[in-house]
């Protein structure tokens, strides 16, 4: 039998346990109409991100999904939340590709194969290209892929240099910056002549080969400077 109401109020331990139990309750599942609206918004965002990039106006996404702006912001309070929902699987696939590259015996071959796969994804989807070559806040998977991609490239470059395949005067930021420049053009190149971007990637990578080494002007960008460049490309003001 439950204690009287006034007795429950005088038992802080009991009240604390009840509060913990309430806090542990799982959030209620979305209603069918709310779930459908979410799916419509994600599908519309995927289409428009691919067509116009991740900076497409959010009200245009809501319009294509056939819902009101209030519904969009209720489901996705920030652009990063919508980006996370749309691109989570694609970015996870890039991380899986990076894991496979790290296990390969031939570091230079793995580096080339990994970047070909990343560039193929960027060429198919302008939104993914924007994410990989610029910066946006509020997307945990994107933060994870940037860190994972940097670690993958750094490890492969170090091993390729030890094998005598990669020039010894370059750093990871050199490659990231060059890839960013190429990445912004990939969707346009793909639309004109599919696959022709492979020529430009090959030319880019040849410049990183040991046989091409000669003195370079200026120093390499630091990781912080490279991040600032990405933020500028993404239309976000750099942090003070």
C-alpha positions, -999 to 999 in steps of 0.1 A, spaced: 0 0 0 13 34 -9 19 58 20 -5 87 24 1 117 2 14 139 30 38 111 41 52 109 5 60 146 6 79 141 39 102 114 24 129 132 4 145 99 -5 113 85 -20 107 118 -39 142 117 -52 138 81 -64 105 90 -81 122 120 -98 150 98 -111 125 73 -124 107 101 -143 140 114 -157 149 80 -170 118 77 -191 125 75 -228 112 103 -249 79 96 -265 81 84 -301 71 108 -328 35 107 -339 29 94 -374 24 129 -389 54 143 -371 76 114 -383 63 119 -419 71 156 -417 106 148 -405 111 124 -434 98 149 -459 122 176 -446 152 152 -447 144 142 -483 139 178 -494 171 189 -477 191 160 -493 179 171 -528 185 208 -523 219 203 -506 230 182 -535 218 208 -560 227 240 -543 250 232 -514 245 233 -477 239 270 -475 205 268 -493 179 288 -475 160 267 -449 126 282 -459 133 268 -494 137 233 -479 105 237 -459 87 248 -491 99 218 -511 90 195 -482 55 210 -482 56 220 -446 57 253 -427 89 270 -414 77 264 -379 76 227 -385 111 227 -398 125 246 -368 106 224 -344 122 193 -359 156 208 -366 163 239 -345 197 246 -362 211 240 -397 237 216 -381 208 194 -369 195 190 -404 229 185 -419 235 157 -393 203 139 -403 210 141 -440 247 132 -442 253 109 -412 254 77 -433 276 93 -460 301 106 -435 302 73 -417 310 56 -450 340 79 -454 352 70 -420 349 33 -428 369 39 -460 396 56 -440 398 27 -416 404 3 -445 430 26 -459 449 26 -426 452 -12 -427 467 -13 -462 504 -23 -466 510 1 -495 506 36 -480 508 56 -512 484 32 -530 460 34 -500 462 72 -500 454 74 -537 425 49 -534 411 67 -503 411 101 -520 396 88 -552 367 74 -531 362 107 -512 364 127 -544 339 104 -562 314 111 -533 321 149 -535 316 149 -572 282 132 -569 268 155 -542 276 192 -538 263 191 -502 289 165 -492 315 185 -510 306 216 -490 308 196 -458 342 181 -465 358 213 -478 342 239 -455 331 242 -419 297 242 -402 289 241 -365 265 218 -348 270 186 -367 289 160 -344 294 135 -372 310 162 -394 334 171 -365 342 134 -362 349 129 -399 372 160 -401 392 146 -372 392 111 -386 401 123 -421 430 143 -408 443 114 -388 439 91 -419 458 114 -442 485 122 -416 492 85 -410 493 75 -447 515 105 -456 539 97 -428 542 61 -440 544 71 -477 573 94 -468 591 67 -450 586 45 -481 602 71 -502 570 78 -522 560 111 -507 581 142 -506 594 151 -472 587 188 -471 549 187 -470 524 184 -442 488 172 -439 475 208 -442 492 211 -476 472 182 -489 440 193 -472 442 228 -487 449 214 -522 420 190 -519 397 218 -507 405 238 -539 398 208 -561 368 198 -541 348 230 -548 350 223 -585 342 185 -585 304 187 -590 308 211 -619 335 189 -635 314 158 -630 284 174 -647 304 184 -678 323 151 -682 317 125 -656 350 110 -642 372 136 -658 381 149 -623 404 119 -619 429 136 -642 431 166 -619 434 145 -588 462 126 -604 480 158 -613 475 171 -578 489 139 -562 519 138 -586 529 171 -571 532 154 -537 554 126 -550 590 125 -538 602 127 -575 586 161 -578 603 176 -547 620 210 -551 622 239 -527 588 254 -519 580 291 -514 564 301 -480 557 278 -451 528 255 -449 495 266 -433 490 254 -397 460 233 -387 444 264 -371 450 285 -403 436 257 -425 405 256 -403 400 293 -406 402 290 -444 375 263 -443 353 285 -421 357 314 -445 348 292 -474 317 281 -455 306 317 -449 312 316 -412 332 343 -395 364 330 -379 365 327 -342 382 356 -323 
